[in-house]
Amino acid sequence: MTKAGFAASVQNAGDEGKHERVRQHPPAQREDAAMSGTPRDPAAGAGQLVLAGAPLGNPADASPRLRAELAAADVVAAEDTRRLARLVRDLDVRPGGRVVAYFEANEVARTPELIATLLAGDRVLLITDGGMPSVSDPGYRLVAAAVAAGVAVTVVPGPSAVTTALAVSGLACDRFCFEGFLPRRPGERRSRLAELAGEPRTLVFFEAPHRLAAALADLAAAFGADRPAAVCRELTKTYEEVRRAPLAELAAWAAGGVRGEVTLVVAGAPAAPLTTDTATLAAEVAEREAAGEPRREAIAAVARALGVPKRLVFDAVVAGKRTSKPS
């Protein structure tokens, strides 16, 4: 089968909406699987699960090992078979095994099938639309199941939107945490951000473009309008853009509409001097309550932000209520 035939077969499978497995005829000579640096049969005749990092948008970022593994795998499990078809065409690679779809909606059902395939001795390559499997992408369930079944798991390292955005953001990279996607519902999103307001490490988020303006506005409210941040859009692609500004400015910019895949990097909370002043603690809680935050969450957020026990903040609020009553 030609590469064009492979692409057509995958396109048909995706158009039908069934994501059926597409069997490929093996090439005359497969790439040497030893290029992966690991044995094919690590234990008891089982195969091996290979997690492959895919380019974020520029095919030139693909490694020689990725090309070799695509050609050598018995099964390629792809998040989007049509995106895979474009990638192998750009890389001038012909997958030697069959292709199956493995995405969020079917990974629970398809994982046992792939585990059975691995236990039968096949080499399975897992690849997403871009970046590393399992990182806000399908993969975690399959890896956990493979480990539980005694199947060896290895990795072909590749691009990651998390570390790429972090590196280009201009913000501190020595300590960071990845929070994935924020909750879609505004109330849940604000509660999550209240929990993170005092986090001292740089934070990395993924966000859908149509929710970016609302997310940035909530971030500015929870973290402070002047907290430095960077919106990294369409990384490694033709229209790559990195916009660095305080959260409030970014929220105003995003209100005009943003397109493409977005990774958001936000500076960690600055170190706050330890304070036990009752009036200050009560005022901080009152300010958050005025913004619509429930008192319990406001007390917890102030305690984290100022580095004091929650009980101390609670007592300050109670004391403030007493002193505010008319005598």
WOBELGI-V421860 format. One record per backbone hydrogen bond with DSSP energy under -1.0 kcal/mol. NH is the residue of the N-H (numbers start at 1). CO is the residue of the C=O. E is the energy in kcal/mol with one decimal. If there is no record, write none. Layout:
NH,CO,E  NH,CO,E
//
This chain:
6,2,-2.3  7,3,-2.4  8,4,-2.3  9,5,-2.3  10,6,-2.3  11,7,-2.6  12,8,-2.5  13,9,-2.1  14,10,-2.3  15,11,-2.7  16,12,-2.1  17,14,-1.0  19,13,-1.3  22,99,-2.8  35,32,-2.2  36,33,-1.8  37,34,-2.0  46,43,-2.8  47,118,-3.5  49,152,-2.5  50,124,-3.2  51,154,-2.4  52,126,-2.7  53,156,-2.4  54,131,-2.1  61,58,-2.3  62,59,-2.0  67,63,-1.7  68,64,-2.3  69,65,-2.8  70,66,-2.3  71,67,-1.6  72,68,-1.8  73,69,-2.2  74,123,-1.6  75,123,-1.9  76,98,-2.5  77,125,-3.3  78,100,-2.8  79,127,-1.8  84,80,-2.2  85,81,-2.0  86,82,-1.7  87,83,-2.2  88,84,-2.8  89,85,-1.5  90,86,-2.5  91,87,-2.4  93,88,-2.4  98,74,-2.0  99,22,-2.5  100,76,-2.6  102,78,-3.1  106,103,-1.3  107,103,-1.6  110,106,-2.8  111,107,-1.9  114,110,-2.1  115,111,-2.4  116,112,-2.2  117,113,-2.0  118,114,-2.5  119,115,-2.7  120,116,-1.3  121,118,-1.7  122,117,-1.9  124,48,-2.2  125,75,-3.0  126,50,-3.1  127,77,-2.6  131,54,-2.7  134,138,-1.4  135,132,-1.2  136,134,-1.3  143,139,-2.8  144,140,-2.8  145,141,-2.3  146,142,-2.4  147,143,-2.6  148,144,-2.3  149,145,-1.7  150,147,-1.2  151,146,-2.8  154,49,-2.8  156,51,-3.5  164,160,-2.2  165,161,-2.2  166,162,-2.1  167,163,-2.3  168,164,-1.7  169,165,-1.2  177,202,-2.5  179,204,-2.9  189,185,-2.7  190,186,-2.6  191,187,-1.9  192,188,-2.3  193,189,-2.4  194,190,-2.1  195,191,-1.6  196,192,-1.2  199,196,-2.0  202,175,-1.8  203,266,-2.9  204,177,-2.1  205,264,-3.1  206,180,-2.2  207,262,-1.5  211,208,-1.5  215,211,-2.3  216,212,-2.8  217,213,-2.1  218,214,-2.3  219,215,-2.4  220,216,-2.6  221,217,-1.9  222,218,-2.3  223,219,-3.5  224,220,-1.4  227,224,-1.5  229,245,-1.4  230,265,-2.8  231,243,-2.7  232,263,-3.0  233,241,-3.4  234,261,-2.6  237,234,-2.0  240,237,-1.5  241,233,-2.4  243,231,-2.6  245,229,-1.9  247,227,-1.7  248,225,-2.2  250,246,-2.1  251,247,-2.4  252,248,-1.9  253,249,-2.2  254,250,-2.7  255,251,-1.2  256,253,-1.4  257,254,-2.3  263,232,-2.6  264,205,-2.9  265,230,-2.8  266,203,-2.9  267,228,-2.6  269,199,-3.2  281,277,-2.3  282,278,-2.5  283,279,-2.2  284,280,-2.3  285,281,-1.9  286,282,-2.5  287,283,-2.3  288,284,-1.6  289,285,-2.5  290,286,-2.3  291,287,-1.0  292,289,-1.7  293,288,-2.2  298,294,-2.7  299,295,-2.8  300,296,-2.0  301,297,-2.5  302,298,-2.4  303,299,-2.3  304,300,-2.1  305,301,-2.7  306,302,-2.4  307,303,-1.1  308,303,-1.9  313,309,-1.4  314,310,-2.8  315,311,-2.6  316,312,-1.7  317,313,-2.1  318,314,-2.5  319,315,-2.6  320,316,-2.2  321,317,-2.1  322,318,-1.8  323,319,-2.3  324,320,-1.4
//
